């Protein structure tokens, strides 16, 4: 049946086969780029939350004392946990 095909038909079949491979490579590259952007966004969000937690720990004015079961004021200087 290959002998029955002319040159144009053969080239069409070959370009069609090659197009699948190139399309797959392009889709993979796009997927990797999107995944990288998502990971970067998640990492930035994680860093932002960690900075907020750190700032909250440094600036807190009351802390829970498990011995008394109450919230107690914390002195800014010489801060020590009551437990």
TIPAMI-759266 format. One record per atom (N, C-alpha, C, O): x, y, z. Coordinates in pm, whole numbers, plus 50000, padded with zeros to 5 digits. Each point is the difference from the previous one (the first is absolute). Example, Ala and Ser with C-alpha at 12.3 -4.5 7.8 and 13.67 -1.06 7.14 Angstrom:
2
513194943150780
499115011950000
500905012050000
501044999850066
498615010749862
500825011950006
499235010950073
500515011150017
***
This chain:
83
500814988150000
499195011950000
500865012650000
499555010749959
501724987850089
500915011449995
500325004049857
500205011849970
499854978349941
500285003149859
498875007849936
500225007249903
498594991550151
498855006949943
499965014750041
499335008149935
501394995550171
500005013850047
501015008249920
501074995249963
498565017150010
500975008549930
500835007650105
499794998450120
501145009549835
500955006850088
499315009950095
500395001350116
498605005549834
499285009850082
499294993050117
500025005050112
499374983649860
499314992750105
500994995050106
499715000650120
501434994649837
501024995350095
500515011450087
500174998450121
500085012949820
500475011650077
498945004550100
500325003850112
498434995649847
498905003850090
499974990750121
499875004550114
500264982549862
499994990250109
501185002250094
499844999550122
501345003049821
501185002150084
499905012950082
500375000250117
499155010549822
499865012650075
498934998650109
500125005950107
498864986349865
498964997650100
500594992550120
499715003450115
501124986749858
500644992450108
500955008950080
500054999250123
500705009249808
500945008950069
499265010650082
500495004450104
498344999649850
499265010350071
499554995350138
499925008050093
499794979149921
499614994750130
501145001950101
499775004050114
501434993149843
501175001150087
500265014650038
500255003150116
499695005849787
500265014150029
498895005850089
500295008050090
498474988149886
498905004750084
500184995350144
499775007550095
500644979949920
500214994650133
501135007350072
499885002850120
501195000549810
501115007350061
499555013950044
500365004650108
498865002149809
499515013350034
499084999550122
500095008550088
499024981649915
499104998750114
500774996950128
499665005250106
501364986549884
500814996650117
500735012450051
500055002450121
500515005449789
500705012250040
499045009750068
500345006250101
498474995149844
498995008950060
499604995050137
499875007950093
499924979149921
499644994050128
501085002450105
499715003850113
501554993949848
501115002150094
500095014550044
500265002950117
499525006349791
500055014250032
498885003750098
500235007350097
498574987749878
498885002750090
500244994050139
499715006350101
500834981649902
500284993650128
501065007750077
499905001750122
501115003049809
501065007950063
499435013050057
500375004250110
498745002249816
499385012450048
499154997350124
500015007950094
499254980949905
499174996450115
500874997350123
499675004450110
501434988449871
500904997150111
500615012950055
500165001550121
500195007649791
500565012850042
498965008050080
500335005950103
498444994149850
498935007150068
499754994150140
499815007450096
500204979449914
499804993450128
501155003250095
499785002750118
501444997149832
501175002950082
499975014550049
500335002650116
499285006749799
499895014050042
498955001550109
500215007350097
498674985949887
498935000550099
500484994250133
499705005550106
501024983549888
500534993550120
500965009450073
499955001250122
500935005449803
500955009350060
499275011850065
500375004450109
498605000549824
499245011250055
499344996150132
500025007750095
499414980449911
499364995350123
501034998350111
499745003650115
501434991049851
501054998350100
500475013550055
500265001350120
499835008649793
500385013450046
498935005850092
500335006350100
498404991549868
498925004950085
500024993250136
499795006550103
500464980549899
500074992750127
501175005150083
499875002050121
501275000149815
501185005050071
499725013850058
500345002750116
499045006249805
499685013450048
499014999450114
500115007650097
498924983549895
499014998750107
500654995050128
499655004650109
501294986349881
500694994950119
500845010950066
500075000850123
500555007549794
500845010650055
499175011250061
500455006450095
498364996049854
499205011450043
498824996350089
499165008550029
500774979350015
498814996150078
500045006850136
501065002350058
497765000849991
499895006950128
499374991250108
500135002950119
499214986449842
499444990650098
500344985949954
500204997449882
499864993850215
500334986149970
499174991150093
499695004050112
499984984249843
499214990650080
500934992750096
501014994349959
498635005950168
500754992850101
499244987250032
498925000550057
501634987949906
499284987550022
499874996350148
499124992350037
501775013350049
499914996950144
498765006250062
499304993750079
500435018949882
498855006950057
498764998749913
498885001850047
501334995249825
498884999149907
499495013649957
498875001249952
501965009150065
499595013749966
501005006449904
501144995549985
498395015049952
500875008149917
500685010350089
499335006550080
501984995049908
500745009350083
500775009749913
500434996649890
499745015650163
500785010049927
501464996350005
500484994350099
500235009049795
501414996949989
500775013150001
499665009449928
501404991150154
500865011749997
500864999249875
500494989349964
499705022049970
500765000249874
501464996950023
500634993249919
499925011750192
501424997850025
500164988450099
499264998950097
501704992849874
500214988650086
498914989749988
499624993650098
499865004949783
498904990949974
500424985650026
500974995149942
498284998350146
500224985950025
498654993250005
499045005450054
500894983049890
498754992550004
499734995550143
500934995850069
497845004949977
499684996250138
499974984950022
499644995650110
500704996649795
499984985550016
501204993649940
500144987850004
***
